[in-house]
Amino acid sequence: MSDILVVKDLVKHYEIGGTGIIDRMLGQKASVVRSVDGVSFSIAEGETLGLVGESGCGKSTVGRSILRLVEPTKGTIELAGQDISHVSEQVLRPLRKHLQVVFQDPFASLNPRRTVGQTVAEPIGNYGLKSGDELKNRVQDLFERVGLRADQVDRFPHEFSGGQRQRIGIARALATNPKLIILDEPVSALDVSVQAQVINLLVDLQKELGIAYLFIAHDLAVVEHISTHVAVMYLGKVVEIADKKSIFNSPKHPYTKALLSAVPNSDPDAINNRIVLKGDIPSPTNPPSGCRFRTRCPIAQPICTSEEPALEVQGPGHKTACHFAKEEA
Amino acid sequence: MSISAITQTPSSPTGLMRIWKRYPNIIIGGAMLAIAVFAAIAAPWLGTIDPQTIAPFNRLEVPGTEFWFGGDLVGRDVYSRTIYGARISLAVGLGVVVIGIFFGLLIGILSGFVSWVDQILMRVMDGLMAIPSILLAVALISLTGASLKNVIIAISIAEVPRVARLVRSVVLQLKERPYVEAAITAGTPFILILWRHILPNTLAPLLVQATYIFASAVLTEAILSFIGAGTPPSTPSWGNIIAEGRTVFSIAPHIVMFPGIALSFTVLGVNLLGDGLRDIFDPRFVSRT
């Protein structure tokens, strides 16, 4: 299968402070937030990459860079073989229909003053794909496909529950028949029971339509059911990337192990060896030298301070950025 | 207010009754403004005489059956002058709202979207806001000469920064909203994003702001006229009438009182309407029945 999305060495740095007139007169330099610092991965057609990490690790910024809602500082993003990382909005617009998004907050992702039907019809209208009755039928089809009723198209967002709104967001993302949907924590704001429904819906849609997903989440439990591959991010870097089985059965990076130990087990008799990480995630303005995880790592050694571990192949399709990945395995 | 609104049974027979129960400010304020508008439009048919007619015999006449609000220093009918004064006040209010909102919206949207323009425009707006609006208006009028048109323009210039700031802050907020970002990824052209997603959501705070601008413009016009920097003295504006009556306040308080009441009445009505609108424009209250 060919890759629908290839991200190479994606870097996004934000400058904070030092940009105002007075700062410049005083010669103050801006400090740089290394939100995303060299991230590479690819997603094959019809597959799902789960992108996991703590808040502030840059996972959402990766998604937003791919969508070009933020300008990537460096690196390339290839969508279906075409580099979109620095093209102008005019060039990008026709390509956007292959690349859609579902956001985390179902309450903020729909315009409160437009009917949900208008919202779902918007992407179709933009590309002149359909109009009149055809457009109306397409919107009603989309509503039924995501588990809503066709007669609900004329209602306003505030008449729906969180889960229903997220379904509307999914319908909007599906409207242009995209090849890839970025799911930016699509279920984090929902109740657990509703989370399962929405994830099942996404799985069904993928089977039916062959869409690839980039599923951004902050816990592995959510990702487990939907992903074919998983990438774990820590402080702007991918620390481990592999297919789902390898990640869940033989994690090699101590951070992945810690995350996995936090996933609740359905077996009450299982021994829960929970690895609790100490301290907070360091500031991305001033990341630790060497391995970024060393300040919280249970197995850190002197080499971790001096040398940054590269993302190295540990097994088939399994890459880990840790000096001790081989020994640990 | 909101708690009592929830506990009330929503089974009132008509829409107007429901609004009255939920948002009495809108009805009261709207009615007060409607009275002022009616007085301004229908001034010639409300038992008035020419507000400029001088009748020395009626100087400082006390209010009575013939001269309802009495006579002024040169015997002009205070009632007629007060009613005609509504025309000046409302024209100034409306003019300032239209001009102020138009340019404020333009500047606000521009600086909300283009960051280098924002740096320049907002510093200019800060500069304008640093000058008290009355002082700014007085300076502008002394440069251009006193006329109704110049008064409207002068007050508008003082109000533009307030609108621009409001619009800019709303635009900055809205353009980060997921639904705007979703529209960008959906390939919606910039102009349509502005039209569909930004402007409609700017309208509500803008309409509320418009009522406050209206009220403030009416007051500023009266103040300008009162200190002699507004409309020409012969014009029957409320500020002018009060200014003339001030000198004889101790012996003929009615000259100051009636235009003063008219002024307070109009400003209060517009402000009440604004408060009511602010409550009703919360989209959660939008009823689809």
Interface residues (C-beta under 8 A of the other chain):
Chain A: I21 L67 L69 R93 P94 R96 K97 L99 Q100 V101 F103 Q104 D105 A108 S109 L110 N111 P112 R113 R114 T119 E122 P123 N126 Y127 R155 F156 H158 G169 R172 A175 T176
Chain B: Q119 R177 P178 Y179 E181 A182 A183 I184 T185 A186 G187 T188 P189 L192 R196 H197 P200 N201 P283 R284 V286 R288
